Amino acid sequence: MQIQPLFHSVPTLRPAFLGVAALLCVAFGQTERMRNSDFSGGFNDRGIAEGWEDNSSWAPVTVVYASDAPGVDGGGSCQKIEVASFKGGAVQFVHGLLEPVGRYRLARVALSLKGEMKTPVEVQLRKRSHPYTTYITRSFLATPEWKALSFEEPLPDSAPDMIAVIRLTGTGSIWIDDFHVTDRVLPGPNPFTVLAPPSRPVPEAYFGQHTHNHRYPELTWPAVPFKQLRFWDSRTAWPWLEPRKGEWNFERLDRLVEACVASNVQILLTMGLTPQWASARPQERSAYTAQFQETGWAAEAAEMADWRNYVRTVATRYKGRIRHYEMWNEPNNNVLPLAFFTGTHAKLAELCREAYAILKAVDPSNTVISPAVVGSAAYTDGFLRAGGKGTFDKLGYHFYTGYHSKSVYDRAPERSIAEVLRVKRVLADHGLAEFGLWNTEAGWYAESASRAETHPEEGKASEWVPLQEQGDLIARLYLLQWAQGVESFSFYAWDNGNMGLIEKDGAPKPGAIAYRTIQGWMVGSRMLSCRADEGENWVAEFRDPRGKAFRVVWREKGAGEIEVGAWGAGESCDLYGKRVPMKGARTLATGGSPLRIE
């Protein structure tokens, strides 16, 4: 699951002056959006340049700021940032933009950077206030000598409180100078509204699930079709399998594996968490400390031999039955209450390298999925830079969109489009553009008919998605992920109390019906195109296994209509089975719930 960094409210900054760089930008038809691009406007008593601010108090870090000289041009001043200690979260050095970059504009960020830091320096444009949306991001490695860096990236959206962020996730020092933000018109097709789906039919294995089995030894089996079950939050990770060195307990995992094999369901086993006896930091708290009263689980193994033995034992026992292994869950969540991994990028890469070699030696047909990062393409980039290349066959990621946000905008599946583009760009930067993407976990907090607290007072924003809206969001995310080439998506989770598809008594929610319906629409069919029109209606065109064409239509927000006269449609059908004749209709009312038109 995903956590959001805390931002503190500060006044919006207004222009104080325009430097030479800004005037040059204006001459070329662009607007400089930074108040103090060259760090020449003075420094406060904390050593922070005018116009900039620290936003790191939410994280367990120690950071020191200072004015330094000379700058990149051999004169003037620059900003020094020293991270003296880092235990999670991030150091965030931010600047409020004088004017936000507009939606669907191509933003250009340029800076000069040098430093002594092993972890990447992340540069972002994002929203200051909740839901802290990251619009663009890029990572760089600092070098001992000044280096001029820049990148261009299209913005999926905009907000009045847009900020520039320098984000650090390790110890060391960096120096920055000449930081500029400009923009221009986006050339070519809009990557946020014109998607490129795969040419092959949608396979059954695209639809995956999770089940927790809280009532074990009774097994809770999802009452919808699915072809992959991801074992996570199912008490099948290393601490449960080997609670004490050499004492193995496979009872739970054996029963789940047997159930999957009997139902012809593909297994995705997530390997990760470290039992306290094997932990490099046995007294360190983790995501499961409060619930299971255990510590040390988020650390790597103190002895690599123990990790190797765990991987080899599991791979050998389940050879031919478990063929898909994922390395660790959300390693970038390293601050309580969701601390899943507290080691370095390099240590994670080492764990993955050792596991990959063993899994392939036991069975060359095994498929290895990378550590499933959530909401941070920069962390994936850091993992690859630290030696993660060559340790996986598919890239795992968690494409959550505001899973417990009160913002309808933030939780819309359409927010995932930008994140997929960012992850694909990271893969391409490392020469891995051909590697497939797996969304191994995503979902939303959803209302429950049996839990009154999930139904807020009318008119109040809520983190709980209304019952039917949960189903609408599920269907839209499955459509959009496939349209961008994501090969597998395991919904989280069938029997989760906050995010599940069933009530406490096992009765299916509307989301379960929608999951079954969208699967029936998609599996075996080919998605020919997927795009949004100028009226913000999304249309995905399909051809079913018999060659018959149909369309799926929806909107991200609000109500509207779309012209359908040229489609020759006979009827529409919603996710919940309602059919409406359409013969002769010229327009169709559209909304957030997808409709099948044929």
C-alpha positions as CSV (number, residue, x, y, z in Angstrom):
1,M,0.0,0.0,0.0
2,Q,1.0,3.6,-0.5
3,I,1.9,6.4,1.9
4,Q,2.1,10.1,1.0
5,P,4.7,12.5,2.4
6,L,3.4,15.3,4.6
7,F,3.6,18.8,3.2
8,H,3.3,21.9,5.3
9,S,1.3,24.9,4.1
10,V,3.3,28.0,3.3
11,P,2.4,31.3,1.5
12,T,2.5,31.3,-2.3
13,L,5.6,33.0,-3.5
14,R,5.3,36.0,-5.9
15,P,7.8,37.4,-8.4
16,A,10.5,39.6,-6.9
17,F,12.8,40.0,-9.8
18,L,13.8,38.5,-13.2
19,G,17.4,37.5,-13.8
20,V,19.3,37.3,-17.1
21,A,18.2,33.6,-17.6
22,A,14.6,34.6,-17.1
23,L,14.8,37.4,-19.7
24,L,16.4,34.9,-22.2
25,C,13.5,32.6,-21.6
26,V,11.0,35.4,-22.2
27,A,12.9,36.2,-25.4
28,F,12.3,32.7,-26.7
29,G,8.6,32.8,-25.8
30,Q,9.0,30.9,-22.5
31,T,8.4,32.0,-18.9
32,E,10.9,31.5,-16.1
33,R,8.9,30.1,-13.2
34,M,11.6,30.3,-10.5
35,R,12.1,33.3,-8.1
36,N,15.8,32.6,-7.4
37,S,17.2,30.4,-10.2
38,D,20.8,31.2,-9.7
39,F,20.8,31.3,-5.8
40,S,22.0,34.9,-5.7
41,G,19.1,36.3,-3.8
42,G,20.5,35.8,-0.3
43,F,20.2,33.0,2.3
44,N,18.4,32.8,5.6
45,D,19.8,31.9,9.0
46,R,19.4,28.1,8.2
47,G,21.5,28.5,5.1
48,I,18.5,28.2,2.7
49,A,18.4,30.3,-0.4
50,E,15.7,33.0,-0.8
51,G,12.6,31.5,-2.4
52,W,13.4,28.0,-1.3
53,E,12.4,26.0,1.8
54,D,13.0,22.7,3.6
55,N,10.1,20.3,3.7
56,S,11.7,17.3,5.5
57,S,10.3,17.6,9.1
58,W,8.0,14.7,8.5
59,A,10.9,12.3,7.9
60,P,13.5,10.8,10.3
61,V,16.4,12.7,8.7
62,T,19.1,15.2,9.7
63,V,19.8,17.8,7.0
64,V,22.1,20.9,7.0
65,Y,21.8,23.7,4.5
66,A,24.5,26.3,3.6
67,S,25.5,28.9,1.2
68,D,28.6,28.0,-0.7
69,A,30.9,29.5,-3.4
70,P,31.8,29.5,-6.1
71,G,28.8,28.5,-8.2
72,V,28.9,26.6,-11.4
73,D,30.2,29.6,-13.4
74,G,33.2,30.0,-11.1
75,G,31.6,33.0,-9.3
76,G,28.5,33.8,-7.2
77,S,26.9,31.4,-4.8
78,C,25.2,28.1,-4.8
79,Q,23.2,25.9,-2.5
80,K,24.8,23.2,-0.4
81,I,22.6,20.4,1.1
82,E,24.2,17.9,3.5
83,V,22.2,14.9,4.6
84,A,23.9,13.9,7.8
85,S,21.6,11.0,8.7
86,F,18.8,9.2,6.9
87,K,16.5,6.6,8.4
88,G,13.6,6.8,5.8
89,G,11.3,9.1,4.0
90,A,13.1,11.8,2.1
91,V,14.8,15.2,2.3
92,Q,12.7,17.6,0.2
93,F,14.0,21.0,-0.8
94,V,11.2,22.9,-2.5
95,H,10.5,26.1,-4.4
96,G,6.9,27.4,-5.2
97,L,6.6,28.2,-8.9
98,L,5.7,31.8,-9.8
99,E,3.2,30.4,-12.3
100,P,2.2,26.7,-12.7
101,V,3.0,24.9,-15.9
102,G,-0.2,24.2,-17.8
103,R,-1.8,20.8,-18.4
104,Y,-0.5,18.9,-21.4
105,R,2.4,21.3,-21.8
106,L,6.0,20.0,-22.2
107,A,7.9,21.2,-19.2
108,R,11.7,21.6,-19.3
109,V,13.7,21.5,-16.0
110,A,17.4,22.4,-16.1
111,L,19.9,22.6,-13.3
112,S,23.6,22.3,-12.5
113,L,24.5,19.6,-9.9
114,K,27.5,18.2,-8.2
115,G,27.9,16.1,-5.1
116,E,29.1,13.2,-3.0
117,M,26.0,11.0,-2.7
118,K,25.6,7.4,-3.7
119,T,21.8,7.5,-4.1
120,P,20.1,9.3,-7.0
121,V,18.9,12.9,-6.7
122,E,15.3,13.2,-7.7
123,V,13.9,16.3,-9.4
124,Q,10.1,16.8,-9.4
125,L,7.3,19.1,-10.3
126,R,4.4,18.3,-8.0
127,K,1.4,19.6,-6.1
128,R,2.2,21.2,-2.7
129,S,-1.1,20.4,-1.0
130,H,-3.0,17.1,-0.7
131,P,-3.0,14.8,-2.6
132,Y,0.6,15.8,-3.4
133,T,0.4,14.7,-7.0
134,T,3.7,14.2,-8.7
135,Y,3.4,15.6,-12.2
136,I,6.9,14.9,-13.6
137,T,10.1,13.4,-12.0
138,R,13.6,12.5,-13.1
139,S,16.6,11.1,-11.2
140,F,20.3,11.9,-11.6
141,L,23.5,10.7,-10.0
142,A,25.6,13.6,-8.6
143,T,29.3,13.6,-9.7
144,P,32.3,15.4,-8.0
145,E,32.4,18.0,-10.8
146,W,29.6,20.3,-11.9
147,K,27.3,18.8,-14.5
148,A,24.6,20.6,-16.4
149,L,21.5,18.5,-16.5
150,S,18.1,18.9,-18.1
151,F,15.0,17.0,-19.1
152,E,11.7,17.5,-20.8
153,E,8.5,15.7,-19.8
154,P,4.8,16.3,-20.6
155,L,2.5,17.3,-17.7
156,P,-0.6,15.1,-17.2
157,D,-2.3,17.9,-15.2
158,S,-1.7,21.2,-13.4
159,A,-2.5,23.0,-10.2
160,P,-2.1,26.6,-8.9
161,D,0.2,25.4,-6.0
162,M,2.8,23.6,-8.2
163,I,6.3,23.4,-6.7
164,A,9.7,22.3,-7.8
165,V,11.3,19.7,-5.5
166,I,14.8,18.4,-5.0
167,R,14.3,15.0,-3.3
168,L,17.1,13.1,-1.5
169,T,16.9,9.6,-0.1
170,G,20.4,8.9,1.3
171,T,23.3,10.5,3.2
172,G,25.9,12.7,1.6
173,S,26.2,16.2,0.2
174,I,25.1,17.9,-3.0
175,W,25.4,21.4,-4.5
176,I,22.9,22.9,-6.9
177,D,22.9,26.0,-9.0
178,D,21.1,27.5,-12.1
179,F,17.7,25.8,-11.5
180,H,15.2,26.7,-14.2
181,V,11.7,25.6,-15.1
182,T,10.2,26.6,-18.5
183,D,7.7,24.9,-20.9
184,R,6.5,24.7,-24.5
185,V,3.6,23.3,-26.5
186,L,3.5,19.5,-26.5
187,P,4.5,18.1,-29.9
188,G,2.8,15.1,-31.5
189,P,0.0,12.9,-30.0
190,N,-0.9,13.4,-26.4
191,P,0.5,10.4,-24.5
192,F,-2.1,10.9,-21.8
193,T,-5.2,10.6,-24.1
194,V,-4.0,8.4,-27.0
195,L,-2.8,5.0,-25.7
196,A,-1.3,2.1,-27.6
197,P,-2.7,-1.2,-26.5
198,P,-1.0,-4.6,-27.4
199,S,-2.2,-6.3,-30.6
200,R,-2.7,-9.7,-28.9
201,P,-5.9,-10.8,-27.2
202,V,-6.3,-10.1,-23.5
203,P,-5.2,-13.4,-21.7
204,E,-7.0,-14.9,-18.7
205,A,-3.9,-14.5,-16.6
206,Y,-4.2,-10.7,-16.9
207,F,-6.8,-10.9,-14.1
208,G,-5.3,-11.7,-10.7
209,Q,-6.4,-11.6,-7.1
210,H,-5.3,-11.6,-3.5
211,T,-6.9,-13.4,-0.6
212,H,-5.8,-13.1,3.1
213,N,-7.5,-16.1,4.5
214,H,-7.9,-14.6,8.0
215,R,-10.2,-17.5,9.0
216,Y,-7.5,-20.1,8.2
217,P,-7.6,-23.2,8.3
218,E,-10.8,-22.4,6.4
219,L,-9.7,-21.1,2.9
220,T,-11.4,-18.1,1.5
221,W,-11.5,-18.6,-2.3
222,P,-12.6,-15.6,-4.5
223,A,-16.0,-16.2,-6.0
224,V,-15.1,-14.6,-9.3
225,P,-13.0,-16.0,-12.2
226,F,-9.3,-15.2,-11.9
227,K,-6.1,-16.9,-13.2
228,Q,-3.4,-15.6,-10.9
229,L,-3.2,-15.4,-7.1
230,R,-0.6,-13.3,-5.5
231,F,0.6,-14.6,-2.1
232,W,1.0,-11.5,0.0
233,D,-0.6,-10.6,3.4
234,S,-1.4,-14.3,3.4
235,R,1.2,-15.2,6.0
236,T,3.3,-17.1,3.5
237,A,6.5,-14.9,3.6
238,W,9.8,-16.0,5.2
239,P,9.0,-15.1,8.8
240,W,6.0,-17.5,8.8
241,L,7.8,-20.3,6.8
242,E,10.9,-20.3,9.0
243,P,10.1,-18.6,12.3
244,R,13.2,-20.1,13.9
245,K,16.3,-21.1,12.1
246,G,15.9,-24.6,10.6
247,E,12.3,-25.0,11.8
248,W,10.1,-24.9,8.8
249,N,6.3,-24.6,8.7
250,F,4.8,-25.1,5.2
251,E,1.2,-26.1,6.2
252,R,-0.4,-22.8,5.1
253,L,1.5,-22.4,1.9
254,D,1.1,-26.1,1.0
255,R,-2.7,-25.8,1.3
256,L,-2.8,-22.6,-0.8
257,V,-0.6,-24.1,-3.5
258,E,-2.7,-27.2,-3.7
259,A,-5.9,-25.1,-4.1
260,C,-4.3,-23.1,-6.9
261,V,-3.0,-26.2,-8.7
262,A,-6.4,-27.9,-8.4
263,S,-8.1,-24.8,-9.9
264,N,-5.5,-24.2,-12.6
265,V,-4.6,-20.8,-11.1
266,Q,-1.1,-19.3,-11.6
267,I,0.7,-18.5,-8.3
268,L,2.8,-15.4,-7.7
269,L,4.8,-15.8,-4.5
270,T,6.2,-12.6,-3.1
271,M,9.5,-13.4,-1.3
272,G,10.5,-10.9,1.3
273,L,10.5,-9.8,4.9
274,T,13.1,-11.3,7.2
275,P,12.5,-13.3,10.4
276,Q,13.9,-11.7,13.5
277,W,16.5,-14.4,14.0
278,A,18.0,-13.7,10.5
279,S,17.6,-9.9,10.5
280,A,20.4,-7.5,10.1
281,R,18.5,-5.1,12.5
282,P,16.5,-7.5,14.7
283,Q,15.1,-4.7,17.0
284,E,13.9,-2.5,14.2
285,R,10.2,-1.9,13.8
286,S,8.3,-2.9,10.6
287,A,4.9,-2.7,9.0
288,Y,3.8,-5.8,10.9
289,T,5.2,-4.8,14.3
290,A,1.9,-3.6,15.8
291,Q,-0.2,-6.5,14.4
292,F,2.2,-9.4,15.0
293,Q,4.5,-7.9,17.7
294,E,7.6,-8.8,15.7
295,T,10.6,-6.7,14.9
296,G,13.4,-6.8,12.3
297,W,11.2,-7.9,9.4
298,A,11.9,-4.9,7.2
299,A,15.7,-5.4,7.2
300,E,17.7,-7.5,4.9
301,A,19.3,-10.8,6.2
302,A,22.4,-10.4,8.3
303,E,23.9,-13.4,6.6
304,M,23.4,-13.9,2.9
305,A,23.6,-17.6,3.4
306,D,20.3,-17.6,5.3
307,W,18.6,-15.8,2.5
308,R,20.0,-18.2,-0.1
309,N,18.8,-21.1,2.0
310,Y,15.3,-19.7,2.2
311,V,15.0,-19.1,-1.5
312,R,16.5,-22.5,-2.4
313,T,14.3,-24.4,0.0
314,V,11.1,-22.8,-1.2
315,A,12.0,-23.0,-4.9
316,T,12.9,-26.7,-4.6
317,R,9.8,-27.7,-2.6
318,Y,7.4,-26.0,-5.1
319,K,9.3,-26.7,-8.3
320,G,6.8,-27.0,-11.2
321,R,3.9,-25.7,-9.0
322,I,5.1,-22.1,-8.3
323,R,6.6,-20.6,-11.4
324,H,6.4,-16.9,-10.7
325,Y,8.4,-15.3,-7.9
326,E,8.3,-11.6,-6.9
327,M,11.2,-10.1,-5.0
328,W,10.0,-8.1,-2.0
329,N,6.9,-5.9,-1.5
330,E,7.0,-2.1,-1.7
331,P,10.7,-1.7,-0.7
332,N,10.4,2.1,-1.0
333,N,7.9,2.2,1.9
334,N,10.5,2.6,4.6
335,V,8.8,4.7,7.2
336,L,6.4,3.5,9.8
337,P,3.6,2.5,9.8
338,L,4.4,1.0,6.4
339,A,8.0,0.0,6.7
340,F,8.5,-3.0,4.4
341,F,12.2,-2.6,3.6
342,T,14.8,-0.4,5.3
343,G,18.0,-1.4,3.5
344,T,19.7,0.3,0.7
345,H,19.2,0.1,-3.1
346,A,22.5,-1.8,-3.3
347,K,21.5,-4.3,-0.6
348,L,18.1,-4.9,-2.3
349,A,19.9,-5.5,-5.6
350,E,22.2,-8.0,-3.9
351,L,19.3,-9.9,-2.5
352,C,17.6,-10.0,-5.9
353,R,20.8,-11.1,-7.7
354,E,21.3,-14.0,-5.3
355,A,17.6,-15.1,-5.5
356,Y,17.5,-14.8,-9.3
357,A,20.5,-17.1,-9.7
358,I,19.0,-19.7,-7.4
359,L,15.5,-19.6,-8.8
360,K,16.8,-20.1,-12.4
361,A,19.2,-22.9,-11.3
362,V,16.3,-24.8,-9.7
363,D,14.0,-24.3,-12.7
364,P,15.0,-22.2,-15.7
365,S,11.3,-21.8,-16.6
366,N,10.7,-19.8,-13.4
367,T,9.7,-16.1,-14.0
368,V,11.2,-13.6,-11.6
369,I,9.4,-10.3,-11.0
370,S,11.3,-7.3,-9.7
371,P,10.7,-5.7,-6.2
372,A,7.2,-4.1,-6.5
373,V,7.7,-0.4,-5.9
374,V,4.7,1.8,-5.2
375,G,4.4,5.4,-6.5
376,S,8.1,6.0,-7.1
377,A,9.7,5.5,-10.5
378,A,12.7,7.2,-9.0
379,Y,13.2,4.3,-6.5
380,T,13.0,1.8,-9.4
381,D,15.7,3.9,-11.1
382,G,17.9,3.9,-8.0
383,F,17.5,0.1,-7.7
384,L,18.5,-0.4,-11.4
385,R,21.5,1.9,-11.0
386,A,22.6,0.0,-7.8
387,G,22.9,-3.3,-9.6
388,G,19.2,-4.3,-10.1
389,K,19.6,-4.9,-13.8
390,G,19.8,-8.6,-14.7
391,T,17.9,-9.7,-11.6
392,F,14.3,-10.1,-13.0
393,D,12.3,-11.1,-16.1
394,K,9.3,-8.7,-15.5
395,L,9.1,-5.3,-13.7
396,G,6.7,-5.3,-10.8
397,Y,5.0,-2.1,-9.7
398,H,2.0,-1.1,-7.7
399,F,-0.1,1.4,-9.7
400,Y,-2.3,2.7,-6.8
401,T,-4.3,5.8,-7.5
402,G,-5.3,7.6,-4.2
403,Y,-6.4,4.3,-2.6
404,H,-7.6,6.1,0.6
405,S,-7.8,9.7,-0.7
406,K,-10.8,12.0,-0.2
407,S,-10.0,13.5,-3.6
408,V,-12.2,12.0,-6.4
409,Y,-9.6,13.4,-8.8
410,D,-6.7,11.6,-7.0
411,R,-8.3,8.2,-6.9
412,A,-9.3,8.2,-10.6
413,P,-7.6,5.3,-12.5
414,E,-6.7,7.9,-15.2
415,R,-4.0,9.1,-12.8
416,S,-2.1,5.8,-13.5
417,I,-1.5,6.7,-17.1
418,A,1.3,9.2,-16.1
419,E,2.8,6.7,-13.7
420,V,3.0,4.0,-16.3
421,L,4.7,6.5,-18.7
422,R,7.3,7.4,-16.0
423,V,8.1,3.7,-15.2
424,K,8.4,2.9,-18.9
425,R,10.8,5.9,-19.3
426,V,13.0,4.5,-16.5
427,L,13.1,1.1,-18.2
428,A,14.0,2.7,-21.5
429,D,16.7,4.8,-19.9
430,H,18.3,1.5,-18.7
431,G,17.9,-0.3,-22.0
432,L,15.1,-2.4,-20.7
433,A,12.2,-1.0,-22.8
434,E,11.2,-4.5,-23.9
435,F,10.6,-5.7,-20.4
436,G,7.0,-6.4,-19.5
437,L,5.2,-4.5,-16.7
438,W,3.1,-6.3,-14.0
439,N,0.8,-4.4,-11.7
440,T,1.0,-6.8,-8.7
441,E,-1.2,-4.8,-6.4
442,A,-3.8,-2.0,-6.5
443,G,-7.2,-1.2,-5.1
444,W,-9.2,1.4,-3.0
445,Y,-10.7,1.8,0.4
446,A,-14.4,1.0,-0.2
447,E,-17.7,1.4,1.7
448,S,-19.3,-1.6,3.4
449,A,-23.0,-2.1,3.8
450,S,-22.3,-3.6,7.2
451,R,-20.0,-0.9,8.5
452,A,-21.7,2.4,9.2
453,E,-18.4,4.4,9.7
454,T,-17.6,3.9,6.0
455,H,-20.7,6.0,5.0
456,P,-20.0,9.7,5.7
457,E,-22.5,12.4,6.1
458,E,-24.0,13.6,2.8
459,G,-21.8,16.3,1.2
460,K,-18.6,15.4,3.1
461,A,-15.5,14.1,1.4
462,S,-14.6,10.6,2.3
463,E,-11.6,8.3,1.9
464,W,-14.2,5.5,1.4
465,V,-15.2,5.0,-2.2
466,P,-19.0,4.5,-2.6
467,L,-19.9,0.8,-3.3
468,Q,-20.8,1.2,-7.0
469,E,-17.9,3.6,-7.6
470,Q,-15.4,0.9,-6.5
471,G,-16.6,-1.3,-9.3
472,D,-16.4,1.6,-11.8
473,L,-12.8,2.3,-10.8
474,I,-11.8,-1.3,-11.0
475,A,-13.1,-1.7,-14.5
476,R,-11.5,1.6,-15.7
477,L,-8.1,0.6,-14.2
478,Y,-8.2,-2.8,-15.9
479,L,-9.0,-1.1,-19.2
480,L,-6.3,1.6,-19.0
481,Q,-3.6,-0.7,-17.7
482,W,-4.0,-3.1,-20.7
483,A,-4.2,-0.1,-23.0
484,Q,-0.7,0.8,-21.9
485,G,0.7,-2.7,-22.2
486,V,0.6,-3.8,-18.5
487,E,0.6,-7.6,-18.8
488,S,-0.9,-8.6,-15.4
489,F,-2.9,-6.9,-12.7
490,S,-3.7,-8.6,-9.3
491,F,-6.5,-6.7,-7.5
492,Y,-6.0,-6.0,-3.8
493,A,-7.8,-7.7,-2.1
494,W,-10.8,-10.1,-2.2
495,D,-11.3,-10.4,1.5
496,N,-9.6,-7.2,2.8
497,G,-11.7,-5.5,5.5
498,N,-11.0,-2.0,4.0
499,M,-10.4,-2.7,0.3
500,G,-12.2,-6.0,-0.3
501,L,-14.9,-7.1,-2.8
502,I,-17.0,-8.9,-0.2
503,E,-18.9,-7.9,2.9
504,K,-18.0,-9.4,6.3
505,D,-20.5,-12.2,5.8
506,G,-19.0,-13.0,2.4
507,A,-21.7,-11.3,0.3
508,P,-20.3,-9.8,-2.9
509,K,-20.1,-6.0,-3.2
510,P,-20.9,-4.3,-6.6
511,G,-17.1,-4.3,-7.1
512,A,-17.1,-8.1,-7.4
513,I,-19.8,-7.9,-10.0
514,A,-17.8,-5.3,-12.0
515,Y,-14.6,-7.3,-11.7
516,R,-16.4,-10.3,-13.2
517,T,-18.1,-8.2,-15.9
518,I,-15.0,-6.4,-17.2
519,Q,-13.1,-9.7,-17.3
520,G,-15.9,-11.1,-19.4
521,W,-15.7,-8.1,-21.8
522,M,-11.9,-8.2,-22.1
523,V,-10.6,-11.7,-22.0
524,G,-10.1,-13.2,-25.5
525,S,-10.8,-9.9,-27.2
526,R,-8.4,-7.5,-28.8
527,M,-8.3,-3.9,-27.8
528,L,-7.8,-2.0,-31.1
529,S,-7.5,1.5,-29.6
530,C,-8.1,3.5,-26.5
531,R,-8.3,7.3,-26.4
532,A,-10.1,10.3,-24.9
533,D,-11.9,12.8,-27.1
534,E,-12.0,16.5,-26.7
535,G,-15.2,16.1,-24.6
536,E,-13.2,14.0,-22.2
537,N,-15.1,10.8,-23.1
538,W,-12.9,7.7,-23.2
539,V,-13.5,5.1,-25.9
540,A,-11.8,1.7,-26.0
541,E,-12.5,-0.2,-29.3
542,F,-12.5,-4.0,-29.2
543,R,-12.9,-7.0,-31.5
544,D,-14.2,-10.1,-29.8
545,P,-13.0,-13.7,-30.6
546,R,-15.8,-14.0,-33.2
547,G,-14.6,-10.9,-35.0
548,K,-17.5,-8.7,-33.7
549,A,-16.7,-5.1,-32.9
550,F,-17.7,-3.4,-29.7
551,R,-16.7,-0.3,-27.7
552,V,-16.4,0.5,-24.0
553,V,-17.2,4.2,-23.2
554,W,-16.7,6.1,-19.9
555,R,-15.7,9.5,-18.4
556,E,-13.1,10.3,-15.8
557,K,-15.4,12.7,-14.0
558,G,-18.9,14.3,-14.3
559,A,-21.6,13.6,-16.9
560,G,-21.5,14.2,-20.6
561,E,-22.6,12.7,-23.9
562,I,-20.9,11.3,-27.0
563,E,-22.1,11.0,-30.6
564,V,-22.8,7.4,-31.5
565,G,-24.9,7.7,-34.7
566,A,-22.0,6.4,-36.9
567,W,-21.5,3.4,-34.8
568,G,-24.7,1.6,-35.7
569,A,-25.1,0.5,-32.1
570,G,-27.9,-1.9,-31.1
571,E,-27.7,-1.6,-27.3
572,S,-25.6,-0.5,-24.3
573,C,-24.8,-2.7,-21.3
574,D,-23.4,-1.5,-18.0
575,L,-21.2,-3.4,-15.6
576,Y,-24.1,-4.6,-13.5
577,G,-26.1,-6.1,-16.3
578,K,-28.5,-3.4,-17.2
579,R,-29.2,-3.3,-21.0
580,V,-30.7,-0.4,-22.9
581,P,-31.7,-0.5,-26.6
582,M,-29.9,2.0,-28.8
583,K,-31.1,1.4,-32.3
584,G,-31.2,4.7,-34.1
585,A,-29.7,6.7,-31.2
586,R,-27.5,9.6,-32.2
587,T,-26.0,10.4,-28.8
588,L,-25.3,8.5,-25.6
589,A,-25.1,9.9,-22.0
590,T,-21.7,9.1,-20.4
591,G,-20.4,9.0,-16.9
592,G,-17.8,7.4,-14.6
593,S,-19.3,3.9,-15.1
594,P,-18.1,2.1,-18.3
595,L,-20.7,1.1,-20.8
596,R,-20.3,-1.6,-23.5
597,I,-21.8,-0.5,-26.8
598,E,-22.4,-3.0,-29.6
